[in-house]
């Protein structure tokens, strides 16, 4: 534990970076810590992929170096047997290398632990500090993928999001983890940082189209990958936690820093901070964002369709020989109550059943795209036509025509609110009570509308008349036309 960057507490735990914590716990199992005082260190660097600490005992100095196996093993010439330091013959080196390869293929991050003895304190800037090392052993580390992360990768692929793994780990380790997460299948090529160095811009852009796993990469390689994906027209979200990740996080369209293990530099460079360091949370955030955007579209669809119908009713009535259909107080009531309450309730609508099964929308796409503006026009026209028909019918029967058109227009909007809860799913499959706020607002609006019609005090205020049962039945029947028309539109979309 003398060279481990974790703080041990009185309880049987350690606090720090996960790799250091694992090494601290491993060292605790090995026995009591030697009384060696740390005098200097060369911190870990992602480019060097190793770190060294120098310690002093009563008799001599000793340096410990730990890091990536393939980096350190080339710097070792001897091995500690437990009692003595001996030379490493070629056959033994090959056996150790094969062991490390197998550990990596099993999904383990393989670290080499080494040391070197010094008669006097070494200079930490001397290149020989990390040469001629004595191999102490290998350590395999694994951070098992969470079950929800595997599910999140599957969901993200269905949603048109392509997960890409970029890591400094050994290629075999990276491939095994990527297979466990189902990012790639067995045999998928792994591209290393050394390979990226040999590619020009066009070759790199072509490579990133198909590559899903990158290993042994340096921070500058991450920026190259991000920029190449962006050059291909992709929207890139990048996750990271270290200081060296900051440039790539800044370059990405959406930088996501780890909130638990992330450095302050990474958090400052990011657009989002992930408080639980869980990839599944990112996918949940995507679903939440899609739901919010869908609800914005629902609100726009409902409100502007209602306004289109009101404008057409007031504009077309004189042209077809009908009296001015609505008074100012009727329009005010529709805008404040009939439009307002259901419109706000639509903002609470839950996610659609196939929310994460559709491709991402083009960020340049208008909010009125994908049929919204066409819906505004044809439903607005239909709602206005049904309302004007009710006025003409009532005039022909010497009925309370103004109350009828007022009520048909208001209640048609209630039917429309129920129908636009989903772009494709029928209300009958969704259920009336899955959005209790909307159902409650529709029922409240219906009750208030009936109160206006049948309460004497409100009749005087709103200039309405009590409808006969036949007239009320006609109002209710006509008010459902828009609802069923929109349900037919959704049926066509489902079958298309």
Secondary structure, DSSP 8 states (H G I E B T S, - for coil): -TT--EEE-SSS-EEE-HHHHHHHHHHHHH-S----EEEEEEEEETTTTEEEEEEE-SS-EEEEEEEEHHHHGGGEEEEE-SS-EEE--HHHHHHHHHHHHHHHHTT-EEEEEEEEEESS---TT-GGGGSSEEEEEEEEE-----HHHHHHHHHHHHTT----EE-SS-HHHHHHHHHHTTSS-TT---EEHHHHHT--HHHHHHHHHH--EEES--HHHHHHHHHHHHHTT---EEEE-SGGGHHHHHHSSEEEEETTT--HHHHHH-SEEETT--HHHHHHHHHHHHHHHHHHHHHHHHHHHHHHHHHHHHHHTGGGT------HHHHHHIIIIITHHHHHHHTT----TTGGGS----TT--TTTTTHHHHHHHHHHHHHHHHHHHHHHHHHTT--HHHHHHHHHHHHHHHHHHHTT-SSS-HHHH-GGGSHHHHHHHHHHHHHHHHHHH-HHHHHHHT-----HHHHHHHHHHHTHHHHHHHHHHHHHHH-
